[in-house]
Amino acid sequence: MAKAATTVPAMSAPEIVPRWEWRTFGDRFGQADELLARHATVSVVESDELYFVSTNSDASVKVRDGLMDVKHLQRVNDDGLQLWMPVMKASSPLSADDTAAVLTTLDVVVPPLERAAYTLEAIETELVQPNPELLSVPVFKR
């Protein structure tokens, strides 16, 4: 006697939700530091990241924890709060198509990609560093 096939419901991919963020860069933040010091610290999260920045684009392209993380700026409100849409979170190596998408996000000419896949290190050394419109910037976050 043959067994009846069982249908398993398909799991849907998690919905991608834009995030509001406010970014500030520097070592000291004056009044903000004082206000935050008044509150108990629940946890501290620190990370070393590598941002790829472009003279042609305001997109967020970074490497954190071995993942390429790409977000597009959707809008900025009157207070400077920024709405970002995640569009990629990929582990290394990236396919040539994903590598091209990163370069397109940075709004630079995509050179002929001769490999099927690129490590994060290869993207930095072979595609970002030689391009005068791009810069890789190490960032420490706390």
C-alpha positions in Angstrom: 0.0 0.0 0.0 1.5 3.4 -1.0 1.7 6.2 1.5 -0.1 9.4 0.7 2.1 12.4 0.0 2.2 15.0 2.8 2.2 18.7 1.9 4.2 20.9 4.2 3.1 24.5 4.2 5.8 26.8 2.6 7.5 29.2 5.0 7.4 32.7 3.8 10.5 34.9 3.9 10.6 37.4 6.7 9.2 40.8 5.6 11.8 43.4 5.0 11.0 46.5 7.1 12.7 49.8 6.6 14.4 51.2 9.7 14.6 54.7 11.1 18.2 55.6 12.1 20.1 58.6 13.2 23.8 58.5 12.5 26.4 60.6 14.2 30.2 60.2 13.9 32.8 61.3 16.4 34.6 60.6 19.6 32.7 62.8 22.1 29.1 64.0 22.0 28.8 66.6 24.8 25.3 66.9 26.1 24.2 63.6 24.5 27.0 61.8 26.5 25.8 63.6 29.7 22.2 62.6 29.1 23.0 59.0 28.3 25.3 58.7 31.4 22.3 59.4 33.6 20.7 56.0 32.6 21.8 52.6 33.6 23.6 50.6 30.9 21.7 47.4 30.1 24.3 46.1 27.6 27.1 47.4 25.5 27.5 46.2 21.9 30.7 46.9 20.0 31.6 46.1 16.5 34.4 46.6 13.9 32.9 47.3 10.5 34.2 48.3 7.1 32.2 50.8 5.1 32.5 51.2 1.4 31.6 54.8 0.6 31.2 56.5 -2.8 31.4 60.0 -4.1 28.3 59.1 -6.2 25.9 57.5 -3.7 24.6 57.9 -0.2 23.7 54.2 0.2 25.0 52.3 3.2 27.4 49.5 2.2 29.3 47.8 5.0 30.9 44.6 6.0 30.1 43.4 9.6 30.6 40.0 11.1 31.6 38.6 7.7 28.4 39.8 6.0 27.9 42.3 3.2 25.1 44.6 4.4 23.5 47.0 2.0 20.8 49.5 2.7 19.3 52.3 0.6 18.2 55.6 2.0 14.5 56.1 1.5 14.0 59.5 3.0 15.1 61.9 5.7 12.6 63.6 8.1 12.7 67.2 9.3 14.8 66.2 12.4 17.4 64.4 10.3 16.1 60.9 11.1 16.9 58.6 8.2 14.7 55.8 6.8 16.8 53.0 5.5 15.7 49.9 3.5 17.8 46.8 3.8 18.3 45.3 0.4 21.2 42.8 0.9 22.8 40.8 3.7 25.0 38.2 2.1 27.9 36.0 3.3 31.2 35.7 1.5 31.9 34.8 -1.2 29.3 37.0 -3.1 28.2 35.9 -6.5 29.3 38.0 -9.4 25.7 39.3 -9.7 25.6 40.3 -6.0 29.0 41.9 -6.4 27.7 43.9 -9.4 24.6 44.9 -7.3 26.9 46.3 -4.6 28.9 48.4 -7.1 25.6 49.5 -8.7 24.4 50.6 -5.3 27.6 52.6 -4.9 26.8 54.2 -8.3 30.1 53.3 -10.0 30.8 51.7 -13.3 30.8 47.9 -12.9 34.0 46.6 -14.5 34.0 43.2 -16.2 33.7 40.7 -13.4 35.9 37.7 -14.3 35.0 35.4 -11.5 31.9 33.6 -10.5 32.2 34.8 -6.9 34.2 37.4 -4.9 35.3 37.2 -1.3 34.7 40.4 0.8 38.5 40.9 0.8 38.6 40.6 -3.0 35.8 43.2 -3.4 37.8 45.6 -1.2 41.2 45.1 -2.7 40.3 44.5 -6.4 37.2 46.6 -6.9 37.0 49.3 -4.2 40.6 50.4 -3.5 41.6 50.8 -7.1 38.5 53.0 -7.8 39.1 56.7 -7.1 35.3 57.2 -6.6 35.3 54.6 -3.7 36.9 54.4 -0.3 36.9 51.7 2.3 36.6 53.1 5.8 37.1 51.0 9.0 34.6 52.0 11.7 34.4 51.0 15.3 30.9 51.2 16.8 29.8 51.2 20.4 
